[in-house]
Amino acid sequence: MRPDLEIPHQMRALVLDGVGFEHLRVESVPTPRPGPRQVLARVDCAGICTSLIKLIEQGPDHPFLYGWDPARWPIILGDEGSVTIVEVGDELQDVYFPGSRFVVQPAIDHAPVNHRERYLNGAAAVRKVAVGYTLQGHLAEYILVTEEVIDAGCLIPVPVPELPYAHAAMAEPLSCVVSSQDHHMHLRQETGRSPRSAFKGLKPGGVTVVIGAGAMGRMHVELALGYNPGAIVVTDLDSDRLGLVQILFRARATFMGIALVACLPEEVMSVVAGFSEQQGADDVIVAAASHRAIETAQQLVARGGVVNLFAGLKRSEARVEVDTSSVHYNETNLTGSSGGSVWDLAHTLELMAASRIDPGLHIARVGDLDHAAELLDLVKTRAIDGKAVVYPHRRSNEILRVASWRASDEQRYLELSSSQEQ
């Protein structure tokens, strides 16, 4: 769609008007129009995020809603997506232009500007809002980019025009992995008389372990390759997932001179011992939400190494045992992160533009907006091993199951839609 085409009065959107999946549906709603410091954008592609499940099930109790009740004020979901500007508010005419492509950083470090009365205590204590929560989300044909997003610098340009819509939509989940690995901190000391210096990220030439080979675990494997560790060891209970890791990344790892091993949990201790001369792993990333995985990580980490708790546990199950002796005597570091920052998202787009990461490897399902609720249910029941994306302006009778999704796949998919409309 060209930005100069007429904007329709109504649009389709995935709306939540209560608590629970029975309150989730695609509806026709008025297309918003931008105020003086707002922008209206066409949603080119949107991702289906697992975090939406918590939002649907918790409603106003979700920490990012701050008491906002979807039963009274329905919300449009979707925190992942790529957009093209179609209309610009009067005060931003010299800043943003129709036809420009962007990705929105969904976590906005800004107090609410609009509808403050809908928040608990008039939003008196709210300092952070989120797109797809109290701000309109991407699972719609159009998205209103409000003052909070603009003022916090969370509208990030797509760096190259040839970047596929779906790949740009994958920038947000990948940026969470970029942020996570950026939180690793190692100390270096040449001799006992030398001062210590610190460096961030995974240890080059070291041993990296990723526990959990699901969608996010595989993203960790791909990003880990960029740090050039000597070995990457991936472990999971599911042998099919381990096989997929080898299919996706073995050739690249071999080309880079990095040993890549995918093994079952009962094998991981001996594999790591072999690569590390019995010393343990320098970086251990827990990408599986389980107590056992966290316990295993602490057993695998080397002196001075880092354990990264990437996968979150349920709040009711969040307490785990920590080996304080390892932290104290072996000087191991325990870290974690939640989401990415504006820098992380911009850097992820740069990595995509430079072909240093391939977002298409992580896409497993493709559909249109009418499939969004079904896809969320598949994610909830773990029937999808990978990411799902939807094209809100394309109509389709089926959800595609794909091994990967490249620029040529997207082009054919959208061209087929255009030919069907004519």
N, C-alpha and C positions, 0 to 999 in steps of 0.2 A: 504493500500500500504506500502511495506517495504521500508525503506530509501535507501537500496542498489539497488533498481530497477532502470532501466534506466529512466532518465528524458527526457520527450518528447521535440521535437524541437518547437512544437506549444502547446498552451493552450487556453482554453476558459476564457473569462474575460468580466465583465460588463463595457463597455467603454462609456464615455461621450465625444463627439467630437463637442460640440457646446452648445448653451444655450437653454434649454427647453427639455421636455420629448421626443420630436421627434428626438433628437440627442442621445438618450440612447438606447443601444442595446448590446446583447451578441455577441462577435466576437472571431474569432480565431486570436491570436496574438503570436509573438515569445515568447517563455519561456525565461525569463531573466536568466542570469548566474551571480554569485556573483563576485565582485571584491575582492581585497586583504582584505579589512576590511568590507566585506558584507557577508550576509548569505542568502541562498535560503531556503524557507520553503514551505511545502505542506499545503494548507489551508484545515483543517479538517472540519470546520464548520464556517459559517459566519452569523452575524445578520443583519437584515434590520433596519436601524436607520432612524428615522424621520428627523434628521438633514440633510440627503442627499437631501431632497426635496428642501431646501433652496439653496443648492449647485447647483442642476440641474437648478433651476429657475433663479439664479443670475449669474452663470458663473464667469467671471473674476472680477465682482464686489463683489463677496463674500469675506468677510474679511480674510479668511484663504487661499485665492488664491493669494492675493497680485498682482493682474494684470495678473497672468498666464492665458493665453487664451486657453481653451480646443479645440477651432476650429483649432488652429495651432498645439497644443501639447496635444492630447487626454489624458485623465486621467482615471485610473482604480479606481472605487469607493469602499467604504467599510471600515468603521472605527471600526467595531466590528468583532472579530473572534478568533479562536484558531488554532494553527499551530504546525506542526512537522518539525524539521529541516531535510533537505535532502542533502544539500551541503554547505560546509563552505569555506570561503575565506582563502587564504594562511596564512595571518597574525593572524587568529583567530582559527587555528587548535587546539590549546591547551586550548581554552576557551569554544567553542561550539562543539557539537558532533551530527552527524546524529542519528535520532531516538528520540532526546530529544524534549519534548513538552513545548510550551510557549504560553503566551498571550501577545499581544503588547499593551502597553499604547499608544493610538493614538495621544494625544496632546504632542508634542515633544518640550521641552524648549531648542531649539538649532537652530542656524542659518543654512540656507541651505548649503550643501556641494556640491551638484551636480546641474547642469543646472541653475546656478545663473542668467544667461542671460535671462531666461524666466520670471523672476520676474520684477516687476516695479522697475526702477532705479537700475537694476542689483542686487536686493536684499539687497541694502545698509542698509535699515532700518528694515529688517526682522530678528526677533529674536526667532520666534516660528513657527514651521511647523506642519503639521498633516498628518497622515496616512489616505489614502482614499481621499486625497485632492491633494496636489502637490507631496506627496509621494505615491507610489503604494499601493492600498488598498486590502482588503480581499475578495472582490467579484470576485474571480479568482481561478483557480486551484492551482496556486503557487503565492507566494508573495516574492518580493525582499526586505529583511530587510537591510536598508542602514546604512551608518555611523552615521547619525543623531540619529537613534533609538538606536544603539549600544552605542554611546558615552554618551547619556543622561540617560542610564540605564533603558530604556523603554521596554526591552525584559525580561519578568517576567516568571520564571519557573512555570509550573503547579505543585502544591505541592504533589499530589498523583496520581499514574498512573490510578486509577479506575475512576477518574472524567470524566464524559462523555464529548465528544467534544462539544455538544450543550450547556452544562452547563458552560463550560469554556468560550465559546463565549458570554455568558450572563454576564460575569464578568464586562465588561465595563459599560453597562447601570446601573448595580447594584452598581458599584463603585461611580457613580454620586450621588446615594442616600446616600451611606456611607459618602461621602464628605459633602453632604448637611446637614445631621444630625450632623456631627462633627463640623459644624459651629455654632451650638446653644451654647450660652454662658449664664450661670446663675451665679449670685452672692449669696453667703451665708454669713450671719452674725448672730452669735449665740445670742448676746445681743447688745444693743446700744453702749456698751463700747468695743465690740470685733472688731478686724480688719475684713475686708471683705476678703473672699476667693472666687475664681472662679472655676467653673467646667464646662466642655464642654459636649455637648450631651443633649439628652432629660432628663427631670427631673424624676428620679426614684420615683415611688409612686405618681406622679403628673397626670395631665390630658393632654393628647395629642389629638389634632384634626388634621385630614387630610381632606382638602377640595379638592375633586376630587378623584373618585374611578376608574379612568382609569388604564392603564398598569403601569404607573410610580407611581400613587397614591397607588396602591396595593403593589408595591415594598416598598414604604414608610411604609405601615402598617406592612409588614413582618419585616423590619429592626427595626421599633419602638418597636416591642415585645422584642427585645434584651436588651432594656433599662429598662424593667420592670416598666412601668408606672402603675398607679392604674387603669386607664381607657384610652381606645383609642376610639375616636368618629370619624366616617367616614361619610362624607356627599357628596351627589351627586344628580343631577337632574334625573339620570337614575336609576330606581328601580331595573333593572336587574343587574346593576353593584353592587349595594348595596347587593343584594342577593348573588352575587359571592364572595364578601368580607366575608360574613358569612360562606359560604361553604368552602372557602380556609383556614380561620384562626380561626374560632370559637373554634374548639376543642383544638388547641394549646393554645389559649388565656385562655380558661377555665382551662386547665391543669396548667397553670402558675399563675392562680389566678388574671388574668387581665380581667376587664370588657370590652367587645367589643360591641359597638353599631353602627349600620349603619342606618342612617336616612336621610330623605329629608331635603332640606335647611330650610323650614319653621319650622322644629322641632329642629334644632340644638341648638338654643339659650337656650331653656328650658332643653334640655338634658345635655348640658354643665353646666348650672346653678345647676342642680340636683347633678351632680358628684362633683362639686367644692364648694358647699354651697354658691352659688351666687357670687363666687370670680372670675370666668373665668378660661380659660385654661392656663396651664403653657407653652405649646408649640403648635403653630398653623402652619401647613405646607400647603402652597397654591400650590396644584398640578394641578390646573385648570387655564388655561390661560384666565382669565377674570377680568375685573375691579370690577365686583360685588363680586367675590371671595375675592379679596384683601380688599375691604371695609368690608366684613363680618368678615374676619380674625381680623381686627383691633377692631371690636366690641366684639369679643370673648375673646381676650387675657387678662390675669390677670395682676395685678401689678407685675412688675419684670419679666414678661413672654417674650417669643420670638415669633415673626412673621417671618416666613421663606418664601420668595418669590421664590419658586422653579421653577414654570412654567413661561417661558418667554413670554412676549407680543410682538406683532409686533413692529418694531422700530417706525413706524408711530403712534402707539397707546400706547407707553411706559409710557407716563406721567400719573400719578395717584395722587389722593388726599391722603395726609398723615395727620393723626390726631396728630399734634405736641403736643397737650395738653397731649395725652396719653404717648408720648415719654418723655415729660418734667416732668409731675406730677406723672405719674404712673411708670416711669422708665422702660418702655418697650423697647425691643431691636428689631430692624429690620435688618434682615440679608438675604443673598442669596449666591449662588455659581453657577459656570458654569463648569460642568465636574468634573472629579476627577484627583488626582495626582497619581504618581507611587505608593506611599504608600497606597492610597485608593484601587487601583487595587490589589496590593499584599495582603492587608488585606481582601478584598472580597474573593479572592481565598482561604485564610485560613479559613474564615467563611464557605465556601462551603465544604472544606475538613473536617471540624469538624461537618458537618450537622447542622449548626446553621441557615442556610438559604437554601431554596430549589428552585434553579433557574427554575426547570422544571414546577413549578406552573404558571410561567409567559409566557410560550410558548404556542401560540395559532395556529400557522401555521408552516408547515414543507414542504420544497420543494427542488428542485435542482437549480443550477445556472440559467438555462433557465427561471425559474419562477421569478427571482429577479426583473425585471422591472414591472411585473404584481403585485407582492407583494408591491412594492413601490407605485404603483397606488392605491392599496387597503388601504395602510396606509394613503395616501394623502386624500382619500375620507372617511376616518374613518370607513371603512368597516371591519377592524380588531380591536378587543378589546383584545390586548395582543401583545406579541412579535412574530415575524416571523424569522425563521432560514432556511438556505439552506446548503446543503452538496454539494460542487462544484464537487466532484469526483463521485457522484452518479447520474445516469440518472433516471428520473421518468416522467410518463405521467400526473401526477396529483399533486395538492397541497393538503396535508393532513390538515384537520381541527381537532385539538386535544384539549382536556380539560386540559391536562398536558403532559409532555414529560420526561420520566424517563430513567435511564440507560438501563433497559431491552427493552424499546421501541426503543432506538437508536440501540441497538445490533441487534434486529430483523430486523430493517429497513436496516441496512448495510449488514447483512447476506443475506437478500433477493436480494439486489443488486448484491452481489458476485455470488449467485447461478444463476442469470439471465445472468451474463456475461460468465459463463462457458458453 
